[in-house]
Amino acid sequence: MRRFVKSALAASALAVLTFGAGEAFAQGKEVVFGWQCDRTGPTALVGTVLCPGYQDYIALVNSKGGVEGYKIRVIEIDHEYKVPPAMEAHERFKKEGAIVEGVYGTPQAGALAKKLEEDKIPGTTPGFGTAMAADGKKYPYVFPVAASYWSQAGAAVEVVKEKLGSLKGKKIAFIFYDNPAGREPLPILEELAKSEGFELRTFAVPAPGVEMGAQVLDITGRFKPDFVIAHLFGRSPSVSIKEFKGKGYPLSKIVSFVWGSAEADIIAAGGMAVAEGYNTMQFAGVGSDFPVLKDIQAMYKAQGKPSPKEMESSVYYNRGVVNAIVHVEALRNAIKAKGGAMPTGEDVKKGMEALKGKDVTLGAGLLPPLEVTPADHEGGGWVQIWTVKGGKLVKTKDWFQGYRSTIQKHIAAEASKS
Amino acid sequence: MFHRESGVFKTTYASDMALYPLPIAKWTVAALALIFVVIVPLGVHEYYLSILNLIFIAIVGALGLNILVGYTGQISIGHGAFMSVGAYTAANLAVRLDLPFWLTLPAGGLMAALIGVVVGMPSLRIKGLYLAIATLAGQLIIEWTINHVPAISGGAQASIEVPRPELFGVVLNTQFRLYFFLLFFAALAIVATLNIVRSRIGRAFVAVRDQDIAAEIIGIDIYRYKLLAFAISSFYAGVCGVLYTYYFGIANYEQFQLNVSIDFLAMIIIGGLGSVLGSIFGAIFVTLLPIVLRILLENVGSLIFSPGELANVISGTRLAVFGGLIIFFLIVEPEGLNRLWRNIRSYFRVWPFSY
């Protein structure tokens, strides 16, 4: 019995520690950001690098005195890419008074779209969720902020057109991961194939995407396209690089969407030297040669610590930083609009809708020149092209939008459907 | 549940089968009802209600799976897919025909039951690991079909947004309102399961599980009962999928992939195979423990680490501790949390005069 009492006491002490201690923090002038992440689930490859980028930038802002006098407290919740924990995370953020939320993952973005609107907390979904979420009228509290798969499809065709001169009568292969996100660009590509007069053939890679010898052989041996557009996730981009290389297809004739574009993908395929010419699409700047990143390095140095190793994997790290910049600038706009008063989620939403990438001087080069408006939550769908050259990623095309009018037409058509 | 007679005094079958073994049990149930219907929703922050909501949905799914795996002894790793069948059936009916939830919910369950029977047919000829693989194939086929048939999936994104459920003109759009909605179905599922397992059907399931040849000899039509187990179990899974759909406001097949099937199997194995209470314990354990661990680590870790480092430490530690606890509990009591609970109760049965 004594043992029982002891363990009951220990359990209650633990419970007090668990639920009590959190309330004890001083409030002060503080705002709360909710940040979902996946550091341990199927997309941990991305999350373990992207989320430190977000955290580091917020720490940098706090170390410089916060935003207009407000310190930021980030609550990060790792949902392992599962949907129910993402809902729990959202409710937790709401309880703690979060005024902006970073959503991570496509199914999670779908499941939270309605909830964000009901609770009036703006959520960013860069690189996740549907292209339709760009429509600010239909999804007032969802902010994709970065280029959607539709915009990426438009941009990819634009790149191909630039490289080949004209698209008339050319052959383009589209190799994609066979899931909803993978198939999403198809309507855009099909329409552009018609209007530009190129022949499009699609090649689906079934999950988990680590075996695509047949598809690549089909592309290189039978279809023999003038260009390949790749839209793969997880382990599959590195496999595709190896396969194309192995079949002797020039990697300079491949352009990959944003989730097949990290240093890690190229390194897993055998290193930068192997992938010479591989074109990657980015919605944030690549490399560490940006003032913001220098500041983060300086911050670590001042604390007597080495720079975080995640920084070396700059594609994902920088995306985390860009996401944090977007949150912070939306907050700044919101505080300014309220004359310094504590902003609410609604204010931050309006702040987000007034966000202009070119005004954010400290994000120079890292942040696209996006312009978020109440109607366009995507901010224009800007991307850059970075190509593997001489052992590293080199910028070969600065911020651009591909076939913007076609994409807008599709978004409008989807909006009128329901 | 919390009380115990001092010995076994049952002399009739009726008393052995009674839902309330002791008169005081009625009061326990009434007290539980009072706590969950009045005290918890009025006294607890909405955040905690949202966690309870997730637990309620998980309970429905876990009970269903336990009927099949725990009571009938037929394994299934296709339950995630059955949930998606229910989810998409309900979503299509709700969006295209504008039906209310009290029609889409049983429809989703029935469709899942139908598909479940088809996927369960191999169980008539194979058992154990072989059946596991057959149901795995079912999971993959259903996933593929939903993914590739726009008529079901509603387009390239394979997700259908459903309106919030409505009852008597009240839109169930907050965690507080959804709490009662989900509590009702969780309670219904618990009562239904308790009654199934003490009825002729439930006894037949147990007979099939324990020795199917012997069951056949004593006159149980094992084909019928095996398929019935699949049907009932898939019905629960379908309803669970519909509840997820209404809870999130969207049907999306990525919510119901293979890992979900595994998660639910984990729930009933940790909770205890072949017990109603075990399913509930398992659903609570798997849903709640990661959350509690995270909050605990946040509070302890914030004394040691900076916020940026902490996030990284929490994720890894939580996963390790969660896995460790599963192993710990299964070593302490291989028959799951339900057995552990029963051991505690038996200990107190004669306390303080234990021998």
HADDOCK unambig.tbl for C-alpha pairs under 7 A between the chains (distance, minus, plus):
assign (segid A and resid 18 and name CA) (segid B and resid 295 and name CA) 5.86 0.50 0.50
assign (segid A and resid 18 and name CA) (segid B and resid 296 and name CA) 4.63 0.50 0.50
assign (segid A and resid 18 and name CA) (segid B and resid 299 and name CA) 6.56 0.50 0.50
assign (segid A and resid 21 and name CA) (segid B and resid 299 and name CA) 6.34 0.50 0.50
assign (segid A and resid 22 and name CA) (segid B and resid 299 and name CA) 6.31 0.50 0.50
assign (segid A and resid 39 and name CA) (segid B and resid 315 and name CA) 6.39 0.50 0.50
assign (segid A and resid 40 and name CA) (segid B and resid 315 and name CA) 6.46 0.50 0.50
assign (segid A and resid 40 and name CA) (segid B and resid 316 and name CA) 6.76 0.50 0.50
assign (segid A and resid 52 and name CA) (segid B and resid 308 and name CA) 6.54 0.50 0.50
assign (segid A and resid 55 and name CA) (segid B and resid 308 and name CA) 5.18 0.50 0.50
assign (segid A and resid 56 and name CA) (segid B and resid 308 and name CA) 6.56 0.50 0.50
assign (segid A and resid 76 and name CA) (segid B and resid 311 and name CA) 6.30 0.50 0.50
assign (segid A and resid 78 and name CA) (segid B and resid 315 and name CA) 6.23 0.50 0.50
assign (segid A and resid 83 and name CA) (segid B and resid 255 and name CA) 6.21 0.50 0.50
assign (segid A and resid 84 and name CA) (segid B and resid 54 and name CA) 6.77 0.50 0.50
assign (segid A and resid 88 and name CA) (segid B and resid 50 and name CA) 6.45 0.50 0.50
assign (segid A and resid 88 and name CA) (segid B and resid 51 and name CA) 6.23 0.50 0.50
assign (segid A and resid 91 and name CA) (segid B and resid 47 and name CA) 5.27 0.50 0.50
assign (segid A and resid 91 and name CA) (segid B and resid 50 and name CA) 6.85 0.50 0.50
assign (segid A and resid 92 and name CA) (segid B and resid 47 and name CA) 5.94 0.50 0.50
assign (segid A and resid 95 and name CA) (segid B and resid 47 and name CA) 6.23 0.50 0.50
assign (segid A and resid 107 and name CA) (segid B and resid 252 and name CA) 6.73 0.50 0.50
assign (segid A and resid 107 and name CA) (segid B and resid 254 and name CA) 6.14 0.50 0.50
assign (segid A and resid 107 and name CA) (segid B and resid 255 and name CA) 6.64 0.50 0.50
assign (segid A and resid 110 and name CA) (segid B and resid 250 and name CA) 6.74 0.50 0.50
assign (segid A and resid 111 and name CA) (segid B and resid 248 and name CA) 4.90 0.50 0.50
assign (segid A and resid 111 and name CA) (segid B and resid 249 and name CA) 6.44 0.50 0.50
assign (segid A and resid 111 and name CA) (segid B and resid 250 and name CA) 5.87 0.50 0.50
assign (segid A and resid 112 and name CA) (segid B and resid 248 and name CA) 6.85 0.50 0.50
assign (segid A and resid 114 and name CA) (segid B and resid 249 and name CA) 6.72 0.50 0.50
assign (segid A and resid 179 and name CA) (segid B and resid 147 and name CA) 6.88 0.50 0.50
assign (segid A and resid 180 and name CA) (segid B and resid 156 and name CA) 5.68 0.50 0.50
assign (segid A and resid 180 and name CA) (segid B and resid 157 and name CA) 4.55 0.50 0.50
assign (segid A and resid 180 and name CA) (segid B and resid 158 and name CA) 5.85 0.50 0.50
assign (segid A and resid 181 and name CA) (segid B and resid 157 and name CA) 6.48 0.50 0.50
assign (segid A and resid 183 and name CA) (segid B and resid 156 and name CA) 6.17 0.50 0.50
assign (segid A and resid 184 and name CA) (segid B and resid 156 and name CA) 5.75 0.50 0.50
assign (segid A and resid 184 and name CA) (segid B and resid 157 and name CA) 6.34 0.50 0.50
